[in-house]
């Protein structure tokens, strides 16, 4: 499912919403979550999961092409932990 | 940030009532959950992809007792952040 398919599904479920409004709602949801992470905040959606920012330390690695040692600088990376309800629903075989 | 903060943003920016905004946020996450439950993936451009992966049986150990156990096959959800999201976090 892509973002535009999600927009469609929302309109099917809520007949009062036009496409523009549905798009706006979806964009606000993901933009506000992205902005919170950008500020280093945690995002917690009950039943779905939580997003946090994890720090990765600088490390040495090798360029696989020429074997040269390169230093990969420290960086931050978004991390998602699936919530209990969703984890159980996904695993329900 | 929680769902309540997202509801507040929708209320401010779109002008729906708080009740409507809350119902919409709930609806969006419900649709996402039922999609993932069916093992379909969700691709949100500029944010990331949610993908359900199948894990086979594997051997593991209880770290407390050292006892060997079988970790049963299962489905897990993974999130792969988009390049855009990763870049914005490092700015």
N, CA and C atoms of all chains as a GROMACS GRO file, in nm:
protein
  552
    1UNK      N    1   0.084  -0.119   0.000
    1UNK     CA    2   0.000   0.000   0.000
    1UNK      C    3   0.088   0.125   0.000
    2UNK      N    4   0.059   0.214  -0.090
    2UNK     CA    5   0.134   0.340  -0.095
    2UNK      C    6   0.056   0.448  -0.021
    3UNK      N    7   0.119   0.566  -0.011
    3UNK     CA    8   0.052   0.675   0.057
    3UNK      C    9  -0.080   0.711  -0.012
    4UNK      N   10  -0.080   0.712  -0.146
    4UNK     CA   11  -0.203   0.751  -0.216
    4UNK      C   12  -0.312   0.645  -0.199
    5UNK      N   13  -0.272   0.517  -0.187
    5UNK     CA   14  -0.372   0.413  -0.161
    5UNK      C   15  -0.430   0.426  -0.020
    6UNK      N   16  -0.345   0.471   0.071
    6UNK     CA   17  -0.392   0.496   0.207
    6UNK      C   18  -0.494   0.611   0.207
    7UNK      N   19  -0.464   0.714   0.130
    7UNK     CA   20  -0.556   0.828   0.116
    7UNK      C   21  -0.692   0.780   0.063
    8UNK      N   22  -0.689   0.691  -0.038
    8UNK     CA   23  -0.812   0.631  -0.094
    8UNK      C   24  -0.894   0.558   0.011
    9UNK      N   25  -0.824   0.471   0.086
    9UNK     CA   26  -0.890   0.388   0.188
    9UNK      C   27  -0.960   0.473   0.293
   10UNK      N   28  -0.896   0.583   0.329
   10UNK     CA   29  -0.955   0.671   0.429
   10UNK      C   30  -1.085   0.731   0.375
   11UNK      N   31  -1.082   0.769   0.245
   11UNK     CA   32  -1.203   0.826   0.184
   11UNK      C   33  -1.315   0.724   0.175
   12UNK      N   34  -1.279   0.597   0.149
   12UNK     CA   35  -1.380   0.491   0.144
   12UNK      C   36  -1.447   0.473   0.279
   13UNK      N   37  -1.366   0.484   0.385
   13UNK     CA   38  -1.416   0.461   0.520
   13UNK      C   39  -1.490   0.581   0.577
   14UNK      N   40  -1.455   0.700   0.529
   14UNK     CA   41  -1.518   0.822   0.580
   14UNK      C   42  -1.569   0.904   0.462
   15UNK      N   43  -1.699   0.888   0.431
   15UNK     CA   44  -1.754   0.946   0.309
   15UNK      C   45  -1.765   1.099   0.313
   16UNK      N   46  -1.742   1.158   0.431
   16UNK     CA   47  -1.751   1.304   0.440
   16UNK      C   48  -1.625   1.374   0.395
   17UNK      N   49  -1.520   1.295   0.377
   17UNK     CA   50  -1.388   1.351   0.347
   17UNK      C   51  -1.363   1.356   0.197
   18UNK      N   52  -1.318   1.470   0.145
   18UNK     CA   53  -1.276   1.471   0.006
   18UNK      C   54  -1.127   1.438  -0.003
   19UNK      N   55  -1.079   1.421  -0.127
   19UNK     CA   56  -0.941   1.375  -0.145
   19UNK      C   57  -0.839   1.472  -0.083
   20UNK      N   58  -0.864   1.600  -0.104
   20UNK     CA   59  -0.771   1.700  -0.052
   20UNK      C   60  -0.758   1.690   0.100
   21UNK      N   61  -0.871   1.677   0.166
   21UNK     CA   62  -0.870   1.667   0.312
   21UNK      C   63  -0.803   1.539   0.359
   22UNK      N   64  -0.832   1.430   0.289
   22UNK     CA   65  -0.772   1.302   0.324
   22UNK      C   66  -0.620   1.308   0.309
   23UNK      N   67  -0.575   1.368   0.198
   23UNK     CA   68  -0.431   1.385   0.176
   23UNK      C   69  -0.367   1.470   0.285
   24UNK      N   70  -0.437   1.577   0.319
   24UNK     CA   71  -0.388   1.668   0.420
   24UNK      C   72  -0.370   1.597   0.555
   25UNK      N   73  -0.470   1.517   0.590
   25UNK     CA   74  -0.465   1.443   0.717
   25UNK      C   75  -0.344   1.348   0.719
   26UNK      N   76  -0.328   1.271   0.609
   26UNK     CA   77  -0.216   1.176   0.601
   26UNK      C   78  -0.083   1.249   0.607
   27UNK      N   79  -0.074   1.360   0.533
   27UNK     CA   80   0.052   1.435   0.534
   27UNK      C   81   0.083   1.492   0.672
   28UNK      N   82  -0.018   1.544   0.740
   28UNK     CA   83   0.005   1.601   0.873
   28UNK      C   84   0.055   1.491   0.968
   29UNK      N   85  -0.006   1.372   0.959
   29UNK     CA   86   0.035   1.263   1.048
   29UNK      C   87   0.183   1.230   1.028
   30UNK      N   88   0.224   1.205   0.904
   30UNK     CA   89   0.364   1.164   0.883
   30UNK      C   90   0.462   1.279   0.898
   31UNK      N   91   0.420   1.400   0.857
   31UNK     CA   92   0.509   1.515   0.875
   31UNK      C   93   0.532   1.545   1.023
   32UNK      N   94   0.426   1.536   1.103
   32UNK     CA   95   0.445   1.570   1.244
   32UNK      C   96   0.530   1.463   1.314
   33UNK      N   97   0.515   1.337   1.273
   33UNK     CA   98   0.601   1.234   1.331
   33UNK      C   99   0.747   1.255   1.289
   34UNK      N  100   0.768   1.287   1.162
   34UNK     CA  101   0.904   1.312   1.113
   34UNK      C  102   0.967   1.432   1.184
   35UNK      N  103   0.886   1.537   1.205
   35UNK     CA  104   0.938   1.657   1.272
   35UNK      C  105   0.976   1.629   1.416
   36UNK      N  106   0.894   1.548   1.485
   36UNK     CA  107   0.924   1.514   1.624
   36UNK      C  108   1.059   1.440   1.630
   37UNK      N  109   1.079   1.345   1.538
   37UNK     CA  110   1.204   1.269   1.537
   37UNK      C  111   1.323   1.359   1.505
   38UNK      N  112   1.299   1.454   1.416
   38UNK     CA  113   1.403   1.550   1.379
   38UNK      C  114   1.448   1.629   1.501
   39UNK      N  115   1.352   1.661   1.590
   39UNK     CA  116   1.384   1.733   1.713
   39UNK      C  117   1.438   1.641   1.822
   40UNK      N  118   1.453   1.513   1.789
   40UNK     CA  119   1.504   1.418   1.886
   40UNK      C  120   1.399   1.364   1.981
   41UNK      N  121   1.270   1.397   1.955
   41UNK     CA  122   1.162   1.348   2.039
   41UNK      C  123   1.124   1.205   2.004
   42UNK      N  124   1.057   1.141   2.098
   42UNK     CA  125   1.007   1.007   2.079
   42UNK      C  126   0.862   1.017   2.031
   43UNK      N  127   0.820   0.927   1.944
   43UNK     CA  128   0.681   0.925   1.900
   43UNK      C  129   0.619   0.795   1.947
   44UNK      N  130   0.510   0.804   2.021
   44UNK     CA  131   0.449   0.683   2.074
   44UNK      C  132   0.304   0.673   2.031
   45UNK      N  133   0.273   0.573   1.949
   45UNK     CA  134   0.136   0.552   1.902
   45UNK      C  135   0.085   0.421   1.965
   46UNK      N  136  -0.002   0.434   2.061
   46UNK     CA  137  -0.057   0.318   2.132
   46UNK      C  138  -0.116   0.215   2.036
   47UNK      N  139  -0.077   0.091   2.053
   47UNK     CA  140  -0.133  -0.017   1.972
   47UNK      C  141  -0.063  -0.034   1.840
   48UNK      N  142   0.015   0.067   1.801
   48UNK     CA  143   0.087   0.060   1.673
   48UNK      C  144   0.236   0.040   1.698
   49UNK      N  145   0.296   0.134   1.767
   49UNK     CA  146   0.439   0.122   1.797
   49UNK      C  147   0.500   0.255   1.833
   50UNK      N  148   0.630   0.254   1.859
   50UNK     CA  149   0.695   0.380   1.892
   50UNK      C  150   0.821   0.399   1.809
   51UNK      N  151   0.847   0.525   1.779
   51UNK     CA  152   0.965   0.562   1.701
   51UNK      C  153   1.059   0.639   1.793
   52UNK      N  154   1.186   0.601   1.790
   52UNK     CA  155   1.286   0.674   1.866
   52UNK      C  156   1.406   0.700   1.776
   53UNK      N  157   1.491   0.790   1.822
   53UNK     CA  158   1.614   0.816   1.747
   53UNK      C  159   1.729   0.750   1.822
   54UNK      N  160   1.803   0.666   1.752
   54UNK     CA  161   1.918   0.599   1.814
   54UNK      C  162   2.048   0.656   1.761
   55UNK      N  163   2.145   0.663   1.851
   55UNK     CA  164   2.275   0.716   1.813
   55UNK      C  165   2.364   0.600   1.769
   56UNK      N  166   2.428   0.616   1.656
   56UNK     CA  167   2.525   0.515   1.611
   56UNK      C  168   2.664   0.575   1.627
   57UNK      N  169   2.751   0.501   1.694
   57UNK     CA  170   2.887   0.552   1.714
   57UNK      C  171   2.967   0.547   1.584
   58UNK      N  172   3.070   0.630   1.578
   58UNK     CA  173   3.160   0.629   1.463
   58UNK      C  174   3.229   0.492   1.460
   59UNK      N  175   3.253   0.441   1.342
   59UNK     CA  176   3.321   0.311   1.333
   59UNK      C  177   3.411   0.307   1.210
   60UNK      N  178   3.502   0.212   1.214
   60UNK     CA  179   3.590   0.196   1.100
   60UNK      C  180   3.538   0.085   1.012
   61UNK      N  181   3.542   0.108   0.884
   61UNK     CA  182   3.496   0.006   0.791
   61UNK      C  183   3.590   0.006   0.672
   62UNK      N  184   3.572  -0.090   0.585
   62UNK     CA  185   3.657  -0.097   0.468
   62UNK      C  186   3.576  -0.074   0.342
   63UNK      N  187   3.636  -0.003   0.252
   63UNK     CA  188   3.578   0.010   0.119
   63UNK      C  189   3.593  -0.126   0.052
   64UNK      N  190   3.482  -0.192   0.021
   64UNK     CA  191   3.493  -0.328  -0.033
   64UNK      C  192   3.562  -0.333  -0.170
   65UNK      N  193   3.568  -0.221  -0.238
   65UNK     CA  194   3.631  -0.220  -0.370
   65UNK      C  195   3.783  -0.224  -0.362
   66UNK      N  196   3.841  -0.138  -0.274
   66UNK     CA  197   3.988  -0.133  -0.271
   66UNK      C  198   4.048  -0.167  -0.134
   67UNK      N  199   3.965  -0.209  -0.040
   67UNK     CA  200   4.017  -0.252   0.090
   67UNK      C  201   4.064  -0.139   0.179
   68UNK      N  202   4.048  -0.017   0.134
   68UNK     CA  203   4.089   0.100   0.210
   68UNK      C  204   4.006   0.115   0.339
   69UNK      N  205   4.072   0.150   0.449
   69UNK     CA  206   3.998   0.171   0.575
   69UNK      C  207   3.939   0.311   0.575
   70UNK      N  208   3.810   0.319   0.601
   70UNK     CA  209   3.746   0.450   0.608
   70UNK      C  210   3.675   0.462   0.743
   71UNK      N  211   3.667   0.582   0.794
   71UNK     CA  212   3.596   0.604   0.919
   71UNK      C  213   3.455   0.651   0.888
   72UNK      N  214   3.357   0.577   0.939
   72UNK     CA  215   3.218   0.618   0.922
   72UNK      C  216   3.182   0.703   1.043
   73UNK      N  217   3.144   0.829   1.024
   73UNK     CA  218   3.118   0.918   1.137
   73UNK      C  219   2.995   0.875   1.218
   74UNK      N  220   2.990   0.920   1.342
   74UNK     CA  221   2.873   0.893   1.426
   74UNK      C  222   2.750   0.951   1.360
   75UNK      N  223   2.638   0.883   1.372
   75UNK     CA  224   2.515   0.938   1.314
   75UNK      C  225   2.393   0.892   1.393
   76UNK      N  226   2.282   0.954   1.363
   76UNK     CA  227   2.157   0.917   1.427
   76UNK      C  228   2.072   0.841   1.329
   77UNK      N  229   1.993   0.748   1.380
   77UNK     CA  230   1.908   0.672   1.291
   77UNK      C  231   1.771   0.649   1.357
   78UNK      N  232   1.663   0.660   1.279
   78UNK     CA  233   1.531   0.635   1.337
   78UNK      C  234   1.513   0.486   1.365
   79UNK      N  235   1.447   0.456   1.474
   79UNK     CA  236   1.424   0.317   1.511
   79UNK      C  237   1.276   0.298   1.545
   80UNK      N  238   1.216   0.189   1.496
   80UNK     CA  239   1.076   0.160   1.523
   80UNK      C  240   1.062   0.034   1.605
   81UNK      N  241   0.987   0.042   1.712
   81UNK     CA  242   0.956  -0.078   1.790
   81UNK      C  243   0.807  -0.102   1.778
   82UNK      N  244   0.771  -0.220   1.725
   82UNK     CA  245   0.631  -0.254   1.705
   82UNK      C  246   0.558  -0.265   1.839
   83UNK      N  247   0.439  -0.208   1.846
   83UNK     CA  248   0.359  -0.217   1.968
   83UNK      C  249   0.302  -0.356   1.987
   84UNK      N  250   0.261  -0.386   2.109
   84UNK     CA  251   0.216  -0.521   2.144
   84UNK      C  252   0.098  -0.568   2.056
   85UNK      N  253  -0.004  -0.483   2.046
   85UNK     CA  254  -0.123  -0.523   1.970
   85UNK      C  255  -0.087  -0.556   1.825
   86UNK      N  256  -0.010  -0.468   1.762
   86UNK     CA  257   0.025  -0.488   1.621
   86UNK      C  258   0.116  -0.609   1.605
   87UNK      N  259   0.210  -0.626   1.699
   87UNK     CA  260   0.302  -0.740   1.691
   87UNK      C  261   0.223  -0.871   1.693
   88UNK      N  262   0.124  -0.877   1.779
   88UNK     CA  263   0.042  -0.999   1.789
   88UNK      C  264  -0.045  -1.018   1.666
   89UNK      N  265  -0.099  -0.909   1.614
   89UNK     CA  266  -0.185  -0.921   1.495
   89UNK      C  267  -0.106  -0.962   1.372
   90UNK      N  268   0.016  -0.909   1.360
   90UNK     CA  269   0.101  -0.943   1.244
   90UNK      C  270   0.142  -1.090   1.249
   91UNK      N  271   0.166  -1.140   1.370
   91UNK     CA  272   0.215  -1.276   1.387
   91UNK      C  273   0.104  -1.380   1.391
   92UNK      N  274  -0.020  -1.337   1.385
   92UNK     CA  275  -0.134  -1.428   1.393
   92UNK      C  276  -0.141  -1.509   1.263
   93UNK      N  277  -0.096  -1.634   1.268
   93UNK     CA  278  -0.086  -1.713   1.144
   93UNK      C  279  -0.218  -1.782   1.108
   94UNK      N  280   0.592   1.268   2.165
   94UNK     CA  281   0.471   1.294   2.088
   94UNK      C  282   0.380   1.172   2.089
   95UNK      N  283   0.253   1.195   2.109
   95UNK     CA  284   0.156   1.086   2.109
   95UNK      C  285   0.045   1.117   2.008
   96UNK      N  286  -0.053   1.027   2.000
   96UNK     CA  287  -0.165   1.048   1.909
   96UNK      C  288  -0.235   1.180   1.938
   97UNK      N  289  -0.246   1.217   2.067
   97UNK     CA  290  -0.313   1.341   2.106
   97UNK      C  291  -0.248   1.464   2.042
   98UNK      N  292  -0.115   1.464   2.030
   98UNK     CA  293  -0.045   1.577   1.967
   98UNK      C  294  -0.076   1.584   1.817
   99UNK      N  295  -0.089   1.467   1.755
   99UNK     CA  296  -0.122   1.464   1.612
   99UNK      C  297  -0.265   1.515   1.592
  100UNK      N  298  -0.356   1.472   1.679
  100UNK     CA  299  -0.495   1.518   1.674
  100UNK      C  300  -0.499   1.670   1.682
  101UNK      N  301  -0.424   1.726   1.773
  101UNK     CA  302  -0.415   1.871   1.794
  101UNK      C  303  -0.370   1.942   1.665
  102UNK      N  304  -0.271   1.885   1.598
  102UNK     CA  305  -0.219   1.943   1.473
  102UNK      C  306  -0.327   1.944   1.365
  103UNK      N  307  -0.403   1.836   1.354
  103UNK     CA  308  -0.507   1.827   1.252
  103UNK      C  309  -0.618   1.927   1.284
  104UNK      N  310  -0.652   1.936   1.410
  104UNK     CA  311  -0.753   2.032   1.456
  104UNK      C  312  -0.712   2.175   1.420
  105UNK      N  313  -0.586   2.207   1.444
  105UNK     CA  314  -0.535   2.342   1.414
  105UNK      C  315  -0.528   2.371   1.264
  106UNK      N  316  -0.475   2.274   1.188
  106UNK     CA  317  -0.443   2.300   1.047
  106UNK      C  318  -0.558   2.275   0.951
  107UNK      N  319  -0.648   2.180   0.984
  107UNK     CA  320  -0.755   2.147   0.890
  107UNK      C  321  -0.888   2.207   0.932
  108UNK      N  322  -0.902   2.229   1.062
  108UNK     CA  323  -1.026   2.290   1.108
  108UNK      C  324  -1.137   2.192   1.139
  109UNK      N  325  -1.106   2.062   1.142
  109UNK     CA  326  -1.205   1.965   1.187
  109UNK      C  327  -1.217   1.979   1.338
  110UNK      N  328  -1.329   1.931   1.395
  110UNK     CA  329  -1.343   1.935   1.540
  110UNK      C  330  -1.243   1.838   1.602
  111UNK      N  331  -1.221   1.853   1.733
  111UNK     CA  332  -1.126   1.762   1.799
  111UNK      C  333  -1.173   1.618   1.789
  112UNK      N  334  -1.305   1.600   1.799
  112UNK     CA  335  -1.361   1.465   1.793
  112UNK      C  336  -1.336   1.404   1.654
  113UNK      N  337  -1.366   1.483   1.550
  113UNK     CA  338  -1.343   1.434   1.414
  113UNK      C  339  -1.195   1.407   1.389
  114UNK      N  340  -1.111   1.498   1.436
  114UNK     CA  341  -0.967   1.481   1.417
  114UNK      C  342  -0.920   1.353   1.484
  115UNK      N  343  -0.968   1.328   1.606
  115UNK     CA  344  -0.928   1.208   1.678
  115UNK      C  345  -0.974   1.082   1.606
  116UNK      N  346  -1.097   1.087   1.552
  116UNK     CA  347  -1.149   0.970   1.480
  116UNK      C  348  -1.068   0.942   1.354
  117UNK      N  349  -1.025   1.049   1.288
  117UNK     CA  350  -0.946   1.031   1.166
  117UNK      C  351  -0.810   0.971   1.194
  118UNK      N  352  -0.744   1.019   1.299
  118UNK     CA  353  -0.612   0.965   1.335
  118UNK      C  354  -0.626   0.816   1.369
  119UNK      N  355  -0.731   0.785   1.444
  119UNK     CA  356  -0.759   0.646   1.480
  119UNK      C  357  -0.780   0.562   1.353
  120UNK      N  358  -0.858   0.617   1.261
  120UNK     CA  359  -0.889   0.547   1.136
  120UNK      C  360  -0.761   0.517   1.056
  121UNK      N  361  -0.674   0.617   1.046
  121UNK     CA  362  -0.550   0.599   0.968
  121UNK      C  363  -0.466   0.485   1.026
  122UNK      N  364  -0.447   0.484   1.157
  122UNK     CA  365  -0.366   0.378   1.216
  122UNK      C  366  -0.438   0.243   1.210
  123UNK      N  367  -0.571   0.244   1.218
  123UNK     CA  368  -0.646   0.118   1.205
  123UNK      C  369  -0.628   0.058   1.065
  124UNK      N  370  -0.635   0.144   0.964
  124UNK     CA  371  -0.617   0.096   0.826
  124UNK      C  372  -0.476   0.039   0.809
  125UNK      N  373  -0.378   0.109   0.866
  125UNK     CA  374  -0.240   0.060   0.856
  125UNK      C  375  -0.224  -0.074   0.926
  126UNK      N  376  -0.286  -0.088   1.042
  126UNK     CA  377  -0.275  -0.213   1.116
  126UNK      C  378  -0.339  -0.329   1.040
  127UNK      N  379  -0.459  -0.306   0.983
  127UNK     CA  380  -0.522  -0.419   0.912
  127UNK      C  381  -0.446  -0.453   0.784
  128UNK      N  382  -0.382  -0.353   0.724
  128UNK     CA  383  -0.301  -0.380   0.604
  128UNK      C  384  -0.182  -0.469   0.639
  129UNK      N  385  -0.113  -0.434   0.747
  129UNK     CA  386   0.005  -0.510   0.788
  129UNK      C  387  -0.033  -0.649   0.838
  130UNK      N  388  -0.151  -0.658   0.898
  130UNK     CA  389  -0.200  -0.787   0.946
  130UNK      C  390  -0.214  -0.885   0.830
  131UNK      N  391  -0.246  -0.831   0.711
  131UNK     CA  392  -0.259  -0.916   0.592
  131UNK      C  393  -0.124  -0.938   0.524
  132UNK      N  394  -0.016  -0.896   0.591
  132UNK     CA  395   0.121  -0.909   0.540
  132UNK      C  396   0.150  -0.820   0.419
  133UNK      N  397   0.062  -0.724   0.393
  133UNK     CA  398   0.090  -0.627   0.288
  133UNK      C  399   0.188  -0.523   0.342
  134UNK      N  400   0.273  -0.471   0.254
  134UNK     CA  401   0.364  -0.367   0.302
  134UNK      C  402   0.305  -0.228   0.281
  135UNK      N  403   0.355  -0.133   0.356
  135UNK     CA  404   0.310   0.005   0.344
  135UNK      C  405   0.430   0.092   0.309
  136UNK      N  406   0.416   0.166   0.200
  136UNK     CA  407   0.526   0.253   0.157
  136UNK      C  408   0.482   0.399   0.167
  137UNK      N  409   0.544   0.472   0.256
  137UNK     CA  410   0.512   0.613   0.272
  137UNK      C  411   0.632   0.694   0.223
  138UNK      N  412   0.616   0.755   0.106
  138UNK     CA  413   0.725   0.832   0.047
  138UNK      C  414   0.768   0.942   0.144
  139UNK      N  415   0.897   0.957   0.162
  139UNK     CA  416   0.950   1.062   0.250
  139UNK      C  417   0.953   1.023   0.396
  140UNK      N  418   0.894   0.908   0.430
  140UNK     CA  419   0.894   0.864   0.569
  140UNK      C  420   0.962   0.728   0.583
  141UNK      N  421   0.906   0.628   0.517
  141UNK     CA  422   0.968   0.496   0.522
  141UNK      C  423   0.871   0.386   0.485
  142UNK      N  424   0.921   0.262   0.487
  142UNK     CA  425   0.840   0.146   0.452
  142UNK      C  426   0.821   0.054   0.572
  143UNK      N  427   0.699   0.004   0.586
  143UNK     CA  428   0.671  -0.097   0.688
  143UNK      C  429   0.655  -0.230   0.615
  144UNK      N  430   0.736  -0.326   0.650
  144UNK     CA  431   0.736  -0.454   0.580
  144UNK      C  432   0.725  -0.569   0.679
  145UNK      N  433   0.638  -0.666   0.648
  145UNK     CA  434   0.624  -0.786   0.732
  145UNK      C  435   0.719  -0.892   0.679
  146UNK      N  436   0.802  -0.945   0.768
  146UNK     CA  437   0.898  -1.048   0.727
  146UNK      C  438   0.867  -1.180   0.795
  147UNK      N  439   0.890  -1.288   0.720
  147UNK     CA  440   0.871  -1.423   0.774
  147UNK      C  441   1.002  -1.471   0.834
  148UNK      N  442   0.997  -1.516   0.958
  148UNK     CA  443   1.118  -1.569   1.022
  148UNK      C  444   1.100  -1.719   1.037
  149UNK      N  445   1.203  -1.796   1.000
  149UNK     CA  446   1.197  -1.942   1.014
  149UNK      C  447   1.228  -1.980   1.158
  150UNK      N  448   1.201  -2.106   1.192
  150UNK     CA  449   1.243  -2.161   1.322
  150UNK      C  450   1.392  -2.143   1.340
  151UNK      N  451   1.436  -2.113   1.460
  151UNK     CA  452   1.580  -2.113   1.483
  151UNK      C  453   1.610  -2.153   1.626
  152UNK      N  454   1.734  -2.198   1.647
  152UNK     CA  455   1.775  -2.236   1.780
  152UNK      C  456   1.817  -2.114   1.858
  153UNK      N  457   1.779  -2.110   1.983
  153UNK     CA  458   1.822  -2.000   2.068
  153UNK      C  459   1.854  -2.055   2.205
  154UNK      N  460   1.894  -1.968   2.292
  154UNK     CA  461   1.927  -2.010   2.428
  154UNK      C  462   1.859  -1.917   2.526
  155UNK      N  463   1.810  -1.970   2.633
  155UNK     CA  464   1.762  -1.886   2.742
  155UNK      C  465   1.886  -1.824   2.806
  156UNK      N  466   1.903  -1.693   2.798
  156UNK     CA  467   2.026  -1.631   2.848
  156UNK      C  468   2.043  -1.649   3.000
  157UNK      N  469   1.933  -1.676   3.071
  157UNK     CA  470   1.944  -1.690   3.216
  157UNK      C  471   1.986  -1.830   3.258
  158UNK      N  472   1.933  -1.931   3.190
  158UNK     CA  473   1.962  -2.068   3.231
  158UNK      C  474   2.059  -2.138   3.136
  159UNK      N  475   2.081  -2.081   3.017
  159UNK     CA  476   2.168  -2.145   2.919
  159UNK      C  477   2.101  -2.260   2.848
  160UNK      N  478   1.978  -2.284   2.883
  160UNK     CA  479   1.900  -2.392   2.824
  160UNK      C  480   1.874  -2.365   2.676
  161UNK      N  481   1.889  -2.468   2.594
  161UNK     CA  482   1.867  -2.448   2.451
  161UNK      C  483   1.719  -2.463   2.418
  162UNK      N  484   1.667  -2.369   2.342
  162UNK     CA  485   1.525  -2.373   2.307
  162UNK      C  486   1.509  -2.345   2.157
  163UNK      N  487   1.394  -2.379   2.105
  163UNK     CA  488   1.366  -2.349   1.965
  163UNK      C  489   1.279  -2.225   1.960
  164UNK      N  490   1.325  -2.126   1.886
  164UNK     CA  491   1.244  -2.006   1.866
  164UNK      C  492   1.158  -2.035   1.744
  165UNK      N  493   1.029  -2.037   1.764
  165UNK     CA  494   0.939  -2.080   1.657
  165UNK      C  495   0.933  -1.979   1.543
  166UNK      N  496   0.892  -2.027   1.427
  166UNK     CA  497   0.874  -1.941   1.310
  166UNK      C  498   0.771  -1.834   1.344
  167UNK      N  499   0.791  -1.715   1.293
  167UNK     CA  500   0.696  -1.608   1.321
  167UNK      C  501   0.703  -1.499   1.215
  168UNK      N  502   0.606  -1.413   1.220
  168UNK     CA  503   0.608  -1.296   1.132
  168UNK      C  504   0.641  -1.174   1.217
  169UNK      N  505   0.731  -1.093   1.167
  169UNK     CA  506   0.763  -0.972   1.240
  169UNK      C  507   0.752  -0.851   1.147
  170UNK      N  508   0.731  -0.736   1.208
  170UNK     CA  509   0.719  -0.613   1.131
  170UNK      C  510   0.850  -0.535   1.140
  171UNK      N  511   0.900  -0.492   1.024
  171UNK     CA  512   1.020  -0.408   1.026
  171UNK      C  513   0.988  -0.274   0.962
  172UNK      N  514   1.057  -0.173   1.008
  172UNK     CA  515   1.043  -0.038   0.951
  172UNK      C  516   1.175   0.002   0.889
  173UNK      N  517   1.170   0.038   0.762
  173UNK     CA  518   1.291   0.086   0.696
  173UNK      C  519   1.272   0.235   0.668
  174UNK      N  520   1.344   0.319   0.742
  174UNK     CA  521   1.326   0.463   0.722
  174UNK      C  522   1.374   0.508   0.584
  175UNK      N  523   1.308   0.608   0.529
  175UNK     CA  524   1.348   0.658   0.398
  175UNK      C  525   1.476   0.741   0.411
  176UNK      N  526   1.545   0.757   0.300
  176UNK     CA  527   1.668   0.839   0.297
  176UNK      C  528   1.638   0.981   0.345
  177UNK      N  529   1.520   1.031   0.305
  177UNK     CA  530   1.481   1.168   0.341
  177UNK      C  531   1.471   1.182   0.493
  178UNK      N  532   1.406   1.084   0.558
  178UNK     CA  533   1.390   1.089   0.703
  178UNK      C  534   1.526   1.077   0.772
  179UNK      N  535   1.608   0.984   0.723
  179UNK     CA  536   1.742   0.965   0.783
  179UNK      C  537   1.825   1.093   0.772
  180UNK      N  538   1.819   1.155   0.654
  180UNK     CA  539   1.896   1.278   0.632
  180UNK      C  540   1.847   1.390   0.723
  181UNK      N  541   1.715   1.402   0.737
  181UNK     CA  542   1.662   1.514   0.816
  181UNK      C  543   1.697   1.499   0.964
  182UNK      N  544   1.707   1.375   1.011
  182UNK     CA  545   1.742   1.352   1.151
  182UNK      C  546   1.887   1.387   1.179
  183UNK      N  547   1.971   1.375   1.076
  183UNK     CA  548   2.114   1.403   1.094
  183UNK      C  549   2.152   1.548   1.065
  184UNK      N  550   2.055   1.628   1.028
  184UNK     CA  551   2.084   1.768   0.996
  184UNK      C  552   2.108   1.850   1.122
   0.00000   0.00000   0.00000
